[in-house]
């Protein structure tokens, strides 16, 4: 392994569906608890409490004729065109998702062929040495794909890798479950390239943990909470309270582990790009990270947020955030040479990962 080889971001792209769904769209839903009982509160109160906790005011849903691989293709195309990279030069396409392609009118998961193979086909790539593979890893899937790509590049097995994260969570959420208001659709894509640098730039470190023995069932697939629901679909379910506690306990530790590996401190961090799961939870994670470093004044300015407008699109939240800032589309946030970026995500598995990246 050549110690001078560095993994550098050379292209970003995203696709944000145009169909914007505000919180008011849920005012007529019938919400049930896990025991199949209607909540006694009025929907206005339920929706307001949801907004107070998550910070989500609206979310984006895919068009009825689109599936996850379509969204991923648009994000990949955007990354290739904006970076002027020839798709035939890609050595790998890694597609992170959890549910495959789920059609609007037939809500079953479709995994064959792989979603990576589908977008390689749509991009018209002829190169047989461009390996197309999928990665299901919960919400941290895109970041895990980036970590895998770093290993491939640093080992010399690849020079250029595209990682796509796309999901249509609107197709797998129970309309009778309050948590359905969290979920959204979207896609992000990132292209990594091998370069030789004497300086420590690009991906500096990463860390991952999987807690499957005790926490594997915090997110699962189950029937609708509505006891009168007719249909055999399985919907995404979540033990939100325990998941919240899990994230607050372990995500700050993984982020600190990653910074320690890079020989850096929290004060060195320019931006924290964290999975857009829940505003209250993300804020608490940053507070927990500050406690680990004995920092009393929380540096809120380092943590850009998109969840208010776009909701939680799982694997797509972080690469979308990266793309929007890279292209100057988030007010008050920009990247410059020498900036230290920390990426972090948590989700089904339960899985947590984090990465430190220094902009060349």
C-alpha positions as CSV (number, residue, x, y, z in Angstrom):
1,X,0.0,0.0,0.0
2,X,1.4,3.4,-1.0
3,X,1.3,5.8,1.9
4,X,1.2,8.7,-0.5
5,X,-2.1,7.6,-2.1
6,X,-4.9,9.8,-0.8
7,X,-8.6,9.4,-1.5
8,X,-10.1,12.8,-2.7
9,X,-13.6,13.9,-3.5
10,X,-13.6,15.0,-7.1
11,X,-17.4,15.1,-7.8
12,X,-20.7,15.5,-6.0
13,X,-24.3,15.3,-7.2
14,X,-27.8,15.1,-5.8
15,X,-31.4,14.7,-6.8
16,X,-34.1,16.3,-4.7
17,X,-37.7,15.3,-5.8
18,X,-39.8,18.3,-6.7
19,X,-42.9,16.9,-4.9
20,X,-42.9,18.9,-1.6
21,X,-45.1,17.5,1.2
22,X,-45.8,19.8,4.1
23,X,-46.8,18.7,7.6
24,X,-50.4,19.8,6.9
25,X,-50.7,16.8,4.5
26,X,-51.0,14.6,7.6
27,X,-53.8,16.3,9.3
28,X,-56.4,13.9,8.0
29,X,-54.4,10.7,8.7
30,X,-55.6,8.3,11.4
31,X,-52.7,7.5,13.7
32,X,-52.6,4.4,15.8
33,X,-50.2,3.2,18.5
34,X,-48.3,-0.1,18.4
35,X,-51.3,-1.8,20.1
36,X,-53.7,-0.7,17.4
37,X,-55.4,2.0,19.4
38,X,-56.2,5.4,17.9
39,X,-54.3,8.3,19.6
40,X,-56.7,10.4,21.6
41,X,-54.9,13.7,20.7
42,X,-56.1,15.7,17.7
43,X,-53.8,15.5,14.6
44,X,-53.0,19.2,15.0
45,X,-51.4,18.4,18.4
46,X,-49.6,15.3,17.0
47,X,-48.2,17.2,14.1
48,X,-47.1,20.2,16.2
49,X,-45.3,17.8,18.7
50,X,-43.7,16.1,15.8
51,X,-42.4,19.4,14.4
52,X,-41.0,20.4,17.8
53,X,-39.0,17.2,18.2
54,X,-37.8,16.6,14.6
55,X,-37.7,20.1,13.2
56,X,-39.2,18.7,10.0
57,X,-41.6,21.2,8.3
58,X,-41.8,19.4,4.9
59,X,-40.3,16.5,3.0
60,X,-39.8,15.4,-0.6
61,X,-41.5,12.5,-2.2
62,X,-40.5,10.9,-5.5
63,X,-42.7,11.2,-8.6
64,X,-45.1,8.2,-9.0
65,X,-43.2,7.0,-12.0
66,X,-39.8,7.0,-10.3
67,X,-38.0,4.4,-8.1
68,X,-34.8,4.6,-6.1
69,X,-32.6,3.6,-9.0
70,X,-34.1,6.5,-11.0
71,X,-33.2,9.0,-8.3
72,X,-29.8,7.5,-7.9
73,X,-29.2,7.7,-11.7
74,X,-30.2,11.4,-11.7
75,X,-27.8,12.1,-8.8
76,X,-25.0,10.1,-10.5
77,X,-25.5,11.9,-13.7
78,X,-25.4,15.2,-11.9
79,X,-22.1,14.3,-10.2
80,X,-20.5,13.2,-13.5
81,X,-21.7,16.3,-15.5
82,X,-20.8,18.9,-12.8
83,X,-17.3,17.3,-12.4
84,X,-16.9,16.6,-16.2
85,X,-15.8,13.1,-15.4
86,X,-16.0,10.4,-18.1
87,X,-18.2,7.6,-16.6
88,X,-16.1,5.0,-18.5
89,X,-13.2,5.8,-16.1
90,X,-15.1,4.6,-13.0
91,X,-13.7,1.4,-11.5
92,X,-16.6,0.8,-9.1
93,X,-20.2,2.0,-8.6
94,X,-21.4,1.4,-5.0
95,X,-25.1,1.9,-4.5
96,X,-26.3,2.2,-0.9
97,X,-30.0,1.6,-0.2
98,X,-32.2,-0.5,2.0
99,X,-35.3,-1.4,0.1
100,X,-34.3,-1.8,-3.5
101,X,-36.7,-0.3,-6.1
102,X,-40.2,0.0,-4.7
103,X,-42.9,1.0,-7.3
104,X,-45.6,3.5,-6.3
105,X,-48.4,1.1,-7.4
106,X,-46.7,-2.2,-6.3
107,X,-44.9,-1.7,-3.0
108,X,-42.7,-4.7,-3.1
109,X,-38.9,-4.6,-2.9
110,X,-37.1,-5.3,-6.2
111,X,-33.4,-6.1,-5.8
112,X,-32.6,-7.9,-9.1
113,X,-30.6,-6.8,-10.9
114,X,-28.7,-4.7,-8.4
115,X,-29.5,-1.0,-8.3
116,X,-25.8,-0.3,-9.1
117,X,-26.2,-2.4,-12.2
118,X,-29.3,-0.5,-13.2
119,X,-27.7,2.9,-13.0
120,X,-24.5,1.6,-14.8
121,X,-26.9,0.5,-17.6
122,X,-28.7,3.9,-17.6
123,X,-25.4,5.7,-17.7
124,X,-24.5,3.7,-20.8
125,X,-21.2,2.5,-19.3
126,X,-19.6,-0.2,-21.5
127,X,-16.5,-0.8,-19.4
128,X,-16.7,-4.3,-18.0
129,X,-14.1,-3.5,-15.4
130,X,-16.4,-1.0,-13.8
131,X,-17.8,-3.2,-11.0
132,X,-21.4,-2.4,-9.9
133,X,-22.4,-3.5,-6.4
134,X,-25.1,-2.7,-3.8
135,X,-24.6,-2.0,-0.1
136,X,-27.5,-2.3,2.4
137,X,-26.2,-0.9,5.7
138,X,-29.1,1.2,7.1
139,X,-28.9,5.0,7.0
140,X,-25.1,4.9,7.3
141,X,-24.9,3.0,3.9
142,X,-23.6,5.9,1.8
143,X,-20.8,6.7,4.3
144,X,-20.0,3.0,4.6
145,X,-19.7,2.9,0.8
146,X,-17.2,5.8,1.0
147,X,-15.2,3.9,3.6
148,X,-15.1,0.8,1.5
149,X,-14.1,2.9,-1.5
150,X,-11.2,4.4,0.5
151,X,-10.0,0.8,1.2
152,X,-10.2,-0.1,-2.5
153,X,-8.3,3.1,-3.5
154,X,-5.6,2.8,-0.8
155,X,-5.0,-0.8,-1.6
156,X,-4.5,0.0,-5.3
157,X,-7.5,-2.0,-6.5
158,X,-9.3,1.1,-7.7
159,X,-8.5,4.7,-8.8
160,X,-12.0,6.1,-9.2
161,X,-15.2,5.1,-7.4
162,X,-18.7,6.5,-7.4
163,X,-20.8,6.0,-4.3
164,X,-24.6,6.6,-4.6
165,X,-27.1,6.8,-1.8
166,X,-30.8,6.7,-2.8
167,X,-34.0,5.8,-1.1
168,X,-37.8,6.1,-1.4
169,X,-38.9,5.8,2.2
170,X,-42.3,7.2,1.3
171,X,-43.1,3.8,-0.3
172,X,-42.3,1.8,2.9
173,X,-43.8,3.9,5.7
174,X,-47.1,3.2,7.4
175,X,-49.6,6.1,6.9
176,X,-51.2,5.1,10.3
177,X,-47.8,5.4,12.1
178,X,-46.8,8.9,13.4
179,X,-43.2,8.1,12.4
180,X,-44.3,8.1,8.8
181,X,-44.0,11.9,8.9
182,X,-40.2,11.6,9.3
183,X,-39.4,9.8,6.1
184,X,-38.6,11.2,2.7
185,X,-37.1,10.4,-0.7
186,X,-33.9,11.6,-2.4
187,X,-30.5,10.7,-3.7
188,X,-26.9,11.8,-3.5
189,X,-23.7,10.8,-5.3
190,X,-20.0,11.3,-4.7
191,X,-17.0,10.5,-6.8
192,X,-13.7,9.6,-5.1
193,X,-10.3,9.6,-6.9
194,X,-6.8,8.4,-6.1
195,X,-4.1,11.0,-5.9
196,X,-0.6,11.1,-4.6
197,X,0.0,13.8,-1.9
198,X,2.8,14.3,0.5
199,X,0.5,16.1,2.9
200,X,-2.2,14.5,5.0
201,X,-5.3,15.4,2.9
202,X,-8.4,13.7,1.7
203,X,-9.8,10.9,3.9
204,X,-7.7,10.8,7.1
205,X,-9.6,8.3,9.2
206,X,-12.8,6.4,9.8
207,X,-14.5,4.2,12.4
208,X,-17.4,1.9,12.4
209,X,-19.4,-0.1,14.9
210,X,-22.3,-2.5,14.6
211,X,-24.4,-3.4,17.7
212,X,-26.6,-6.3,16.6
213,X,-26.8,-8.4,19.7
214,X,-28.9,-5.9,21.8
215,X,-30.0,-3.3,19.3
216,X,-30.7,-5.0,15.9
217,X,-34.5,-4.7,16.3
218,X,-34.7,-0.9,16.9
219,X,-35.8,-0.7,13.3
220,X,-37.7,-3.5,11.6
221,X,-40.4,-4.3,9.1
222,X,-43.9,-5.0,10.3
223,X,-47.6,-4.7,9.5
224,X,-49.6,-1.5,9.7
225,X,-50.6,-0.2,13.2
226,X,-54.1,0.1,11.8
227,X,-55.9,-3.1,12.9
228,X,-58.4,-2.6,10.0
229,X,-55.7,-2.2,7.3
230,X,-56.3,-4.4,4.3
231,X,-53.1,-5.4,2.7
232,X,-50.1,-7.6,3.3
233,X,-47.4,-4.9,3.0
234,X,-44.7,-4.7,5.6
235,X,-43.8,-1.2,6.8
236,X,-40.8,0.4,8.3
237,X,-41.1,0.5,12.1
238,X,-39.0,2.1,14.8
239,X,-38.4,2.1,18.5
240,X,-37.7,5.8,18.5
241,X,-37.1,6.3,22.2
242,X,-34.5,3.5,22.5
243,X,-32.9,4.5,19.2
244,X,-32.6,8.1,20.4
245,X,-30.8,6.9,23.6
246,X,-28.5,4.6,21.6
247,X,-27.5,7.4,19.2
248,X,-26.7,9.8,22.0
249,X,-24.6,7.2,23.9
250,X,-22.5,6.0,21.0
251,X,-22.4,8.4,18.1
252,X,-20.3,11.0,20.0
253,X,-17.9,8.2,21.0
254,X,-17.4,7.0,17.4
255,X,-16.9,10.6,16.1
256,X,-14.2,11.1,18.8
257,X,-12.6,7.8,18.0
258,X,-12.3,9.0,14.4
259,X,-10.8,12.4,15.3
260,X,-8.4,10.7,17.7
261,X,-7.2,8.4,14.8
262,X,-6.5,11.5,12.7
263,X,-4.7,13.3,15.6
264,X,-7.3,16.0,15.7
265,X,-9.5,17.8,18.2
266,X,-13.1,19.0,18.1
267,X,-11.8,22.6,17.8
268,X,-10.2,21.6,14.5
269,X,-13.5,20.7,12.9
270,X,-14.8,23.1,10.2
271,X,-18.1,21.2,9.5
272,X,-19.9,18.2,11.0
273,X,-22.0,16.6,8.3
274,X,-24.3,14.3,10.2
275,X,-27.2,12.1,9.1
276,X,-30.4,14.2,9.0
277,X,-32.5,12.0,11.1
278,X,-34.0,14.2,13.7
279,X,-33.1,17.8,14.7
280,X,-33.4,17.3,18.4
281,X,-31.3,14.1,18.2
282,X,-28.6,15.7,16.0
283,X,-28.4,18.7,18.4
284,X,-28.0,16.3,21.4
285,X,-25.3,14.4,19.6
286,X,-23.3,17.5,19.1
287,X,-23.8,18.5,22.7
288,X,-22.7,15.0,23.7
289,X,-19.6,15.3,21.6
290,X,-18.8,18.6,23.2
291,X,-19.0,17.0,26.7
292,X,-16.4,14.4,25.6
293,X,-14.0,17.3,24.9
294,X,-15.1,19.5,27.9
295,X,-16.4,22.2,25.5
296,X,-19.1,24.3,27.2
297,X,-20.0,26.6,24.3
298,X,-21.7,24.5,21.6
299,X,-20.3,25.3,18.1
300,X,-23.7,25.1,16.4
301,X,-22.3,26.8,13.3
302,X,-20.3,23.7,12.3
303,X,-23.5,21.6,11.8
304,X,-25.5,22.5,8.7
305,X,-29.0,21.1,8.6
306,X,-31.4,20.3,5.7
307,X,-33.9,18.2,7.6
308,X,-36.4,21.1,8.0
309,X,-37.1,21.2,4.3
310,X,-36.1,17.7,3.0
311,X,-36.9,15.3,5.9
312,X,-35.1,12.1,6.5
313,X,-34.1,10.4,3.2
314,X,-31.9,7.8,4.9
315,X,-28.7,7.1,2.9
316,X,-29.3,10.2,0.8
317,X,-29.1,12.9,3.5
318,X,-25.3,13.2,4.0
319,X,-24.3,13.1,0.3
320,X,-27.1,15.6,-0.5
321,X,-25.8,17.9,2.2
322,X,-22.2,17.5,0.9
323,X,-23.3,18.3,-2.7
324,X,-25.5,21.4,-1.8
325,X,-22.7,23.0,0.3
326,X,-20.1,22.1,-2.4
327,X,-22.2,24.0,-4.9
328,X,-22.9,27.0,-2.6
329,X,-26.6,26.2,-2.2
330,X,-26.9,26.3,1.6
331,X,-26.8,29.8,2.9
332,X,-24.1,30.5,5.5
333,X,-22.0,27.4,4.7
334,X,-19.1,26.8,2.3
335,X,-16.0,24.7,2.0
336,X,-12.5,25.9,1.5
337,X,-9.0,24.4,1.2
338,X,-7.8,23.1,4.5
339,X,-11.2,22.6,6.1
340,X,-11.6,19.5,8.3
341,X,-15.0,17.8,7.6
342,X,-16.4,15.1,9.9
343,X,-19.1,12.8,8.5
344,X,-21.3,10.7,10.9
345,X,-24.3,8.5,10.5
346,X,-26.4,6.1,12.6
347,X,-29.2,3.7,11.6
348,X,-30.7,0.3,11.2
349,X,-28.5,-2.6,12.3
350,X,-27.8,-0.8,14.6
351,X,-24.8,0.7,12.7
352,X,-22.7,3.8,13.4
353,X,-19.9,5.2,11.3
354,X,-17.8,8.4,11.1
355,X,-15.1,9.8,8.9
356,X,-12.6,12.7,8.9
357,X,-11.8,14.4,5.6
358,X,-9.4,17.3,4.9
359,X,-10.1,19.4,1.8
360,X,-6.9,19.7,-0.3
